């Protein structure tokens, strides 16, 4: 009699644990608020300082800006300048995003 009761208790405890774990895992999969990830840009700047990386990127035809233009402010200015340059052409041709 005790063996059956013990097996039943183990089964019941395992079922409850499975339900609790699955609910907490489901809750973690879909957070209730947005998540902000902050990634330091210094790693990219350091990688671009490596001559091997620079030469590989240049061989691929990529333009590498000097370190003083590798800042968030410089990127914002570049994006703004490109938008001012290309927006009239995009509107004139009626190009839409998919």
C-alpha positions as a printed Julia matrix, in Angstrom:
98×3 Matrix{Float64}:
  0.0    0.0     0.0
  2.8    2.46    0.83
  4.55   1.85   -2.49
  1.47   2.74   -4.47
  0.88   5.84   -2.4
  4.49   6.92   -2.83
  4.35   6.43   -6.6
  1.11   8.4    -6.72
  2.65  11.26   -4.73
  5.7   11.3    -7.01
  3.47  11.39  -10.07
  1.32  14.16   -8.61
  4.35  16.22   -7.62
  5.88  15.75  -11.07
  2.65  16.85  -12.74
  2.43  19.99  -10.61
  6.09  20.78  -11.24
  5.61  20.34  -14.98
  2.65  22.72  -14.98
  4.52  25.35  -12.98
  7.65  25.12  -15.12
  5.73  25.25  -18.39
  3.75  28.32  -17.26
  6.85  30.17  -16.12
  8.66  29.25  -19.34
  5.71  30.49  -21.41
  5.6   33.73  -19.43
  9.29  34.31  -20.07
  8.9   33.71  -23.79
  6.57  36.7   -24.22
  7.52  39.64  -22.0
  4.81  42.12  -21.11
  6.98  45.11  -21.97
  9.6   45.84  -24.61
 13.18  44.88  -23.93
 15.95  47.36  -24.63
 19.37  45.93  -25.39
 22.36  48.23  -25.15
 25.35  47.07  -27.15
 28.5   49.13  -26.94
 29.72  50.37  -30.29
 33.32  50.35  -29.14
 33.68  46.67  -30.14
 32.87  47.52  -33.76
 35.2   50.5   -33.73
 37.97  48.34  -32.29
 37.37  45.69  -34.95
 37.58  48.3   -37.7
 40.9   49.47  -36.3
 42.39  46.05  -37.12
 44.27  46.31  -40.45
 43.2   42.8   -41.52
 39.53  43.61  -41.0
 39.88  46.95  -42.79
 41.62  45.4   -45.79
 39.0   42.63  -46.01
 36.14  45.14  -45.92
 37.85  47.33  -48.51
 38.36  44.28  -50.75
 34.59  43.71  -50.53
 34.03  47.26  -51.77
 32.86  48.69  -48.46
 33.67  52.24  -47.42
 35.23  52.56  -43.99
 34.92  55.95  -42.36
 37.74  57.42  -40.3
 37.37  57.0   -36.52
 36.12  60.57  -36.01
 33.13  59.75  -38.25
 32.34  56.52  -36.39
 30.11  58.16  -33.77
 26.34  58.1   -33.25
 26.17  61.81  -34.12
 28.05  61.29  -37.39
 25.78  58.37  -38.29
 22.71  60.51  -37.6
 24.06  63.26  -39.84
 24.81  60.74  -42.61
 21.3   59.28  -42.43
 19.76  62.75  -42.53
 21.88  63.76  -45.52
 21.01  60.55  -47.39
 17.3   61.05  -46.67
 17.42  64.6   -48.01
 19.3   63.37  -51.08
 17.13  60.36  -51.97
 13.64  61.3   -50.7
 12.72  63.49  -53.7
 13.76  60.73  -56.1
 11.79  58.12  -54.14
  8.67  60.3   -54.17
  9.04  61.15  -57.87
  9.33  57.49  -58.89
  6.54  56.41  -56.5
  8.69  53.8   -54.79
  6.89  52.12  -51.86
  8.09  49.74  -49.2
  6.89  46.16  -49.41
